[in-house]
Amino acid sequence: MIQPEGDNSLDKYRDRVSKFSSELDLALVLYITKRSFWFVLIFFVLSFGTATIYLRYSQPEYQSSTVIQINENSEASQVLQMTKFENTGQNKIAEAIEQIRSKIFLKRVVAKSDIQISYFNEGTFKNNELYNSSPYFVKFNVKKDNIYGTKIYIKFNTPNSGKISFIADGKSQVISFTTFNVINSPYFDLSISPNSTLNKQAVQQQLSENEKSYFIINNIDNITANLQTKIDIKLINEAAKTIQIKVTDVNAQKSKALVNLISKEYLDFDVERKSESSKSILAFISQQLELVYGDLKSSESNLQEFRKDHNYNVKDDAVDVNTIRLSKIEDDILKVELDEKILAELQQNIIKNKSIDTYQLISLISGTEYENSIKEYTQNIQKLLLEKETLLYMLTPNSENIKQINFNIETQKKLLIETINSVRLKYKSRYSALNQKYAEYQGKNVGNPDEDLEHSRLMRLFSISEKYYTMLLEKKTEFSISKAGFVSQNVILEEAINDGAYVSPNKKTTLIIAFLVAILLSLLLIFIRYFLHDKITSVNDVVNNIDASISVLGIVPNYESDVPVSQLVVDKNPKSQIAEAFRSIRSNLHFINNTEGPKIVAVTSSISGEGKTFVCLNVAGILAYTGKKVILLDLDMRKPKIHKGFGVANDVGMSTILTNLTPTKDCINKSHFPNLDYITAGPIPPNPSELIISDRLNLLINELKESYDYIVFDNPPIGLVTDGITTIQKADYPIYVFRADYSRKSFVQILDKLINEGNIKNLSIILNGVDTSRSAYGYKYGYGYGYGYGYGNGYYSDDKVEKKTGFSKLWK
């Protein structure tokens, strides 16, 4: 018998009344794991089954890659000293990566590729995309946008004719066609032709076999967005300025073609982007040349007419100092006027486009006096734009960091515009001063004859136009050379030669993930079942969660065979484990109360089904084995069972005795068991609680004590009704029954309450229905008191010795 340590303090009990052990019970974990075996097995089957289906029916993906080296030199610009703003190598690489990822660039790639139309063979679970291997090609002109993304099925009746079918605007459409002829419909114009790159016999065979072949016309914006998700760009070597471009697609040939097209298109895109500035300047110069040429031609005609009409001969000595000065001033006026126009054009572009092309700006201002004034703001704006593009991959456009950068960019733009305004004002002021100076020197020639004066005026106009025209021609030549010198310095170091390599789905990774998922689900299930497990599985669950001192009479193992109707098993096989368990309980009763005289044994439980009647019958039987006279009373008058166990009628019994309807001697029944009598519950009364607490019960007990050594009460469950408290308080051996894997841990509170608040002394417990095989998991059912001699060692007649394989040992 165990007397675990405990404090009888009522305050401590109230503090712990709803507190249970929080320590991890490894034995319970192992037991739950064993009980969850089939669920774990199902998890593994489902996980690996799902992985197998995924590997079998998912679309395979292939990847191709190419390597580009980013360089930034222009031979023509170096010759003409036109590139004085240099970005760092890191900025150039960042620019290149962002440009390749941009929708504008990828849209160019899509427009030059043949992926705007996709060809498929339809399968049961997955579709096979045909790229260059399609037996037919389609040229199209879309009229209505709702046809984009629609499956257009094609069926060849002959090698040169067939039908196409599709659903548009909720209606099924069927159109006949012949190859090379245009199909006209409200949605598109199509022309279908055989694939000339394939063998004719192979084409005809595929056309006849493809029962479910279809093609899809893709929207260029959608296919561009899709391509963005398939492309991956990373820096390989910062010092060497090399980047790797990868494209992943479900078609190996397509991934190879796309990655090569992207790398080649980027070289062309780079050249076009850098030459845009020269194109813009050349267009401006050409426009000015037309205007100036008209002025030059007009001034030349006027000069010739004047000489002809006045028969004027040019005098070599007519050129004096003032004329030379006037010519110099004219040159200065022309230069100032041209520079001011370039600045005006630049300012207008910045305000109109709301953005700045650094390369265009460089070309516009190179070689000018104001180059250094604008350089700082241009570089600041370029750095801010690069920083913004980098952050947009991690932040949203509405984030505070992006808003701050946008604010800084706008600030730099305003400063740039104000600087340009300031420079323009200086040029205008200088232009006015030169014109004023020009008028002063012109006035000094008033003394000349009229013809000389007029001739000098015409000569000046002609000279101004000629110099302006010559200057524009020189600029045009410079920018034409610059444009011709814009050859991409980027180099494709490695092209995709073979078709894309298989990358997905990865069999090894998929199986590892399936294994981990199964493990995680299994652990989750075990954790949930452990967390929600509130059943009493061992004596420890009772002892560790009760604050009062409690005696453990013993445990009753599971009865392996079917329990007989009488529920008496101690007489079936005296050497059985269960018989020895009740003998141990009988021995432990003497430790509770060993005084002389008749004794009362009261047995109760929390709820019905915990084996209270079974324990009560067998305790009475094992006591009768010692030769003591035992009588069993059924006080569970709401749900009587004793009469069923002995197979007798329930016409009279405790209810009729307590109501004085029947004498006690007429209700006592003899059992087949020597020295064991019993009284059934009798007819169900309307007031069983009042009968049990009546004085008649005390008289009955005193009457029975004269004839019997042990009076055993089968009380109603005390967790449902309070009828049994009276007899529990009167009992010499009050016994509380729990059933393993059935009784809840919260039932211990009832036991705790009986001891602390009901003031019931010597209350002891019996754990019924214990699976003794769990001892392999470390359960301590005996809690140290040892009711037997070690079950399963061959001593008892019901021990089963069986030969176990390695798997069964592991399972056990």
Buried (B, 14 or more C-beta within 10 A) or exposed (E): BBEBEBEEEEEBBEEBEEEBEEEEBEBBBBBBBBEBEEBBEBBBEBBBEBBBEEBEEBEBBBBBBBBBBBEBEBBBBEEBEBBEBEBEBEBBBBBBBBBBBBEEBBBBBBEEBEBBBBBBBBEEEEBBBBBBBBBBBBEBEBEEEEBBEBBBBBBBEEBBEBEBBBEBEEEEBEBEBEBEEEBEBEBBEBBBEBBEEBEEEEBBEBBEEBEBBBBBBBBEEEBBEBBEEBBEBEBEEEEEBBBBBBBBBBBBBBBBBBBBBBBBBBBEBBBEBBBBBBBBBBEBBEEBBEEBBEBBEEBBEBBEEBBEEEEBEEEEEEEEEBBEBBBEBBBBBBBBBBBBBBBEBBBEBBEEEEEBBBBBBBBBBBEBEBBEBBBEBBBBBBBBBBBBBEBBEEBEEEEEBBEEBEEBBEBBBEBBBEBBEEBBEBBEEBBEEBEEBBEEBBEEBEEBEEEBBBBBBBBBBBBBBBBBBEBBEEBBEBBBBBBEBBBBBBEBBBBBEEBBBEBBBEEEEBBEBBBEBBBEBBEEBBEEBBEEBEBBBBBBBBBBBBBBBBBBBBBBBBBEEEEEEBBBBBBBBEEBBBBBBBBBBBBBBEEBBEEEEBBBBBBBBBBBEBBBBBBBBBBBBBBBBEEBBBBBBBBBBBEBBBBBBBEBEBEBBBBBBBBEEBEBEEBBBEBEBEBBBBBBBBBEBEEBBEBBBBEBBEEBBEEBBEBBBBBBBBBBBBBBBEBBBBBBBBBBBBBBBBBBBBBBBBBBBBBBBBBBEBEBEBBBBBBBBBBBEBBBBEBEBBBEBEBBEEBBEEEBEBEEEEEEEEEEEEEE
